[in-house]
Amino acid sequence: MRIPAGDARRAVFAPLDDGAMRSEAVVRRLGSAIALGIIVDGEQLPAELQLAASLNVSTVTLRDALSDLRARGLVATRRGRGGGSFVVASQEALTELSRGRLRELGSTDLRELGDVRAAVSGAAARLAAERASDSEVERLRETLARLAAAEDGTEQRRIEGRWFIDVAAAAQSVRLTREEIELQFELGQLLWGTERTPAELAAAVAAHERVVAAIAAREADEARARTEEQIAAVTARLIGVHVRLTRQGHRRADHAGSYPEAAGS
């Protein structure tokens, strides 16, 4: 079973869960879709009434979210005939969105996200080892070859996100694949503000290759264990970035507090 790329796009515009902070949820959903390249630079978003209905939010909430995205430099609005809201895939804006989200989330939030990822992605890898066709295994290898050759950090993040989605697709489970897509939305935004050295990228590719080798060998427990190891490492890295950003914020606040006259300037 092949999960079409259209499923990822449908997930972008699927209704949001009920709850508070709906405007912020729209910003996170669209910001993550831009980060993952599911909606691309220059693409026109659906009309406001249509987009609000798709996301199950009010037009007021949607307009607040679009205003926030414009202020962040991720959306541009054009008036008149042919106008509308258009995506601006600004790396600087996406990095700042990622760092802001990492500051907001606590270490416990990030650890729990890692727990959910381990459950979903680990199960997908295990089932892929039992169900994947030879062509699906080959597609996973081709994706890793593209990841290893990618020099741009943006491209690396997008290819790696797609790799996890493809593993879930190889598990031949529509629900698992959709859960993985949702996780990649959240993770894609968080990882944007983190960078890897060439050695770290090579190590990540090698870890992915071990998962593919286990899938190809039909070693279900091994595929799951290697996937869970990767996710634990990424979770630890995100917590480390969160701690560093939080400490930097505290140092800036302490510095500003030492010079009260600067705060009012």
C-alpha positions as CSV (number, residue, x, y, z in Angstrom):
1,M,0.0,0.0,0.0
2,R,1.4,3.4,-0.9
3,I,0.1,6.4,1.0
4,P,0.0,9.3,-1.5
5,A,1.6,12.6,-0.8
6,G,-2.0,14.0,-0.9
7,D,-2.7,12.5,2.5
8,A,-0.1,14.8,4.0
9,R,-1.7,17.8,2.4
10,R,-5.2,16.7,3.5
11,A,-3.8,16.4,7.1
12,V,-2.6,20.0,6.9
13,F,-6.2,21.2,6.3
14,A,-8.0,18.7,8.5
15,P,-10.1,20.0,11.4
16,L,-8.2,21.0,14.5
17,D,-9.0,19.3,17.8
18,D,-11.3,21.2,20.1
19,G,-9.6,23.2,22.8
20,A,-8.2,26.6,23.8
21,M,-5.5,28.6,22.0
22,R,-7.0,27.8,18.6
23,S,-5.2,30.7,16.8
24,E,-1.9,29.4,18.1
25,A,-2.8,25.9,16.9
26,V,-3.5,27.2,13.4
27,V,-0.1,29.0,13.4
28,R,1.6,25.7,14.5
29,R,-0.2,23.6,11.9
30,L,0.5,25.9,9.0
31,G,4.0,26.8,10.2
32,S,4.9,23.1,10.4
33,A,3.5,22.3,7.0
34,I,5.7,25.1,5.6
35,A,8.7,23.7,7.4
36,L,8.1,20.2,6.0
37,G,7.6,21.6,2.5
38,I,4.0,20.2,2.3
39,I,2.8,23.6,1.4
40,V,5.5,25.4,-0.6
41,D,7.0,28.8,-1.1
42,G,4.7,31.0,-3.1
43,E,1.7,28.7,-2.8
44,Q,-1.7,30.4,-2.3
45,L,-3.6,29.3,0.7
46,P,-7.3,28.5,0.3
47,A,-9.8,31.4,0.7
48,E,-10.4,32.4,4.3
49,L,-14.0,31.0,4.5
50,Q,-12.9,27.7,3.0
51,L,-9.7,27.4,5.2
52,A,-11.6,28.3,8.3
53,A,-14.2,25.6,7.6
54,S,-11.6,23.0,6.8
55,L,-9.7,23.7,10.1
56,N,-13.0,23.9,12.1
57,V,-12.2,27.4,13.4
58,S,-14.0,30.7,13.1
59,T,-13.0,33.3,10.5
60,V,-12.0,35.6,13.4
61,T,-9.6,32.9,14.7
62,L,-8.2,32.2,11.3
63,R,-7.6,35.9,10.6
64,D,-5.8,36.2,13.9
65,A,-3.6,33.3,12.9
66,L,-2.9,34.7,9.4
67,S,-2.1,38.0,11.0
68,D,0.4,36.2,13.3
69,L,1.9,34.4,10.3
70,R,2.3,37.6,8.4
71,A,4.0,39.3,11.4
72,R,6.4,36.3,11.5
73,G,7.1,36.7,7.8
74,L,5.7,33.3,6.8
75,V,2.6,34.6,4.9
76,A,2.1,37.5,2.6
77,T,-1.3,38.9,1.7
78,R,-2.1,40.5,-1.7
79,R,-5.2,42.6,-2.3
80,G,-7.3,42.9,-5.4
81,R,-7.9,40.5,-8.3
82,G,-5.7,37.4,-7.9
83,G,-5.0,38.3,-4.3
84,G,-5.1,36.2,-1.2
85,S,-2.7,34.8,1.3
86,F,0.6,33.3,0.0
87,V,3.2,31.2,1.7
88,V,6.7,32.7,2.3
89,A,9.1,29.9,3.2
90,S,11.6,32.1,5.1
91,Q,14.3,30.1,6.8
92,E,14.9,32.8,9.3
93,A,11.2,33.0,10.2
94,L,10.9,29.3,10.5
95,T,14.0,29.1,12.7
96,E,12.5,31.7,15.0
97,L,9.1,29.9,15.1
98,S,11.0,26.7,16.0
99,R,13.0,28.4,18.8
100,G,9.9,30.1,20.2
101,R,8.1,26.7,20.3
102,L,11.1,25.1,22.0
103,R,11.1,27.8,24.6
104,E,7.4,27.3,25.3
105,L,7.5,23.6,25.7
106,G,9.0,22.1,28.9
107,S,11.4,19.2,29.2
108,T,8.4,17.0,30.3
109,D,6.4,18.0,27.1
110,L,9.4,17.1,24.9
111,R,9.9,13.8,26.7
112,E,6.2,12.9,26.3
113,L,6.4,13.8,22.6
114,G,9.3,11.4,22.4
115,D,7.3,8.7,24.2
116,V,4.4,9.1,21.6
117,R,6.9,9.0,18.7
118,A,8.5,5.9,20.0
119,A,5.1,4.2,20.3
120,V,4.0,5.2,16.8
121,S,7.2,5.1,14.8
122,G,8.4,2.0,16.6
123,A,5.2,0.2,15.9
124,A,5.4,1.3,12.3
125,A,8.9,-0.1,11.9
126,R,7.9,-3.4,13.5
127,L,4.9,-3.8,11.2
128,A,7.0,-2.7,8.1
129,A,9.4,-5.6,8.8
130,E,6.4,-7.9,8.7
131,R,4.5,-6.4,5.7
132,A,6.7,-4.2,3.5
133,S,7.1,-5.2,-0.1
134,D,10.5,-5.3,-1.8
135,S,9.6,-2.1,-3.7
136,E,8.8,-0.3,-0.5
137,V,12.1,-1.4,1.1
138,E,13.9,-0.1,-2.0
139,R,12.0,3.2,-1.8
140,L,13.2,3.6,1.8
141,R,16.8,3.0,0.6
142,E,16.4,5.6,-2.1
143,T,15.1,8.1,0.4
144,L,18.1,7.5,2.6
145,A,20.4,8.0,-0.4
146,R,18.8,11.4,-1.0
147,L,19.2,12.3,2.7
148,A,22.9,11.4,2.7
149,A,23.4,13.5,-0.5
150,A,21.5,16.5,0.8
151,E,23.7,19.4,1.7
152,D,21.1,21.9,2.7
153,G,19.7,21.6,6.3
154,T,16.2,22.5,5.1
155,E,16.2,19.7,2.5
156,Q,17.7,17.2,5.1
157,R,14.9,17.9,7.6
158,R,12.2,17.5,4.9
159,I,13.6,14.3,3.5
160,E,14.0,12.8,7.0
161,G,10.4,13.6,7.9
162,R,9.3,12.0,4.7
163,W,11.4,8.9,5.5
164,F,9.5,8.3,8.8
165,I,6.2,8.7,6.9
166,D,7.3,6.2,4.3
167,V,8.2,3.7,7.0
168,A,4.6,4.0,8.3
169,A,3.3,3.6,4.8
170,A,5.4,0.5,4.4
171,A,3.6,-0.8,7.5
172,Q,0.5,-0.8,5.3
173,S,-1.5,1.0,8.0
174,V,-3.4,4.2,7.1
175,R,-4.0,5.2,10.7
176,L,-0.4,4.8,11.7
177,T,0.7,6.8,8.6
178,R,-1.7,9.6,9.5
179,E,-0.5,9.6,13.1
180,E,3.1,9.8,11.8
181,I,2.2,12.7,9.6
182,E,0.7,14.6,12.6
183,L,3.9,13.8,14.6
184,Q,6.1,15.1,11.8
185,F,4.0,18.3,11.7
186,E,4.9,18.9,15.3
187,L,8.5,17.7,15.1
188,G,9.2,19.4,11.8
189,Q,8.7,22.8,13.5
190,L,10.7,21.9,16.6
191,L,13.7,20.6,14.7
192,W,13.9,23.6,12.4
193,G,15.9,25.6,15.0
194,T,18.5,22.8,15.5
195,E,21.5,22.0,13.3
196,R,23.6,18.9,12.7
197,T,27.2,18.6,11.8
198,P,28.1,16.5,8.7
199,A,29.3,13.7,11.2
200,E,25.9,13.9,13.0
201,L,24.0,13.6,9.7
202,A,26.2,10.6,8.7
203,A,25.4,8.9,12.0
204,A,21.7,9.6,11.6
205,V,21.8,8.1,8.1
206,A,23.7,5.0,9.3
207,A,21.0,4.6,12.1
208,H,18.2,4.8,9.5
209,E,20.1,2.2,7.4
210,R,20.1,-0.2,10.3
211,V,16.4,0.1,10.5
212,V,16.0,-0.6,6.8
213,A,18.3,-3.6,7.1
214,A,16.1,-5.0,9.9
215,I,13.0,-4.3,7.8
216,A,14.5,-6.1,4.8
217,A,15.6,-9.0,6.9
218,R,12.0,-9.3,8.5
219,E,13.5,-8.7,12.0
220,A,10.5,-6.9,13.5
221,D,11.8,-6.5,17.0
222,E,15.2,-5.2,15.8
223,A,13.5,-2.7,13.5
224,R,11.5,-1.4,16.4
225,A,14.4,-1.3,18.8
226,R,16.7,0.6,16.4
227,T,13.8,3.1,15.7
228,E,13.3,3.7,19.4
229,E,17.0,4.3,19.9
230,Q,16.9,7.0,17.2
231,I,13.9,8.7,18.7
232,A,15.5,8.7,22.2
233,A,18.6,10.4,20.7
234,V,16.5,13.1,19.0
235,T,14.4,13.7,22.1
236,A,17.6,14.2,24.2
237,R,18.9,16.7,21.6
238,L,15.6,18.7,21.6
239,I,15.6,18.8,25.4
240,G,19.3,20.0,25.3
241,V,18.3,22.8,22.9
242,H,15.3,23.7,25.1
243,V,17.6,24.0,28.1
244,R,20.1,26.1,26.3
245,L,17.5,28.5,24.9
246,T,15.9,28.8,28.3
247,R,19.2,29.6,30.0
248,Q,19.9,32.2,27.3
249,G,16.5,33.8,28.0
250,H,17.2,33.9,31.7
251,R,20.6,35.5,31.2
252,R,19.1,38.2,29.0
253,A,16.4,38.9,31.6
254,D,19.0,39.1,34.4
255,H,21.1,41.4,32.3
256,A,18.1,43.7,31.6
257,G,17.2,43.7,35.3
258,S,20.7,44.9,36.2
259,Y,20.1,48.0,34.1
260,P,16.5,49.2,34.8
261,E,17.0,52.4,32.8
262,A,17.5,50.3,29.7
263,A,14.1,48.6,30.0
264,G,12.3,51.9,29.5
265,S,14.4,53.2,26.6
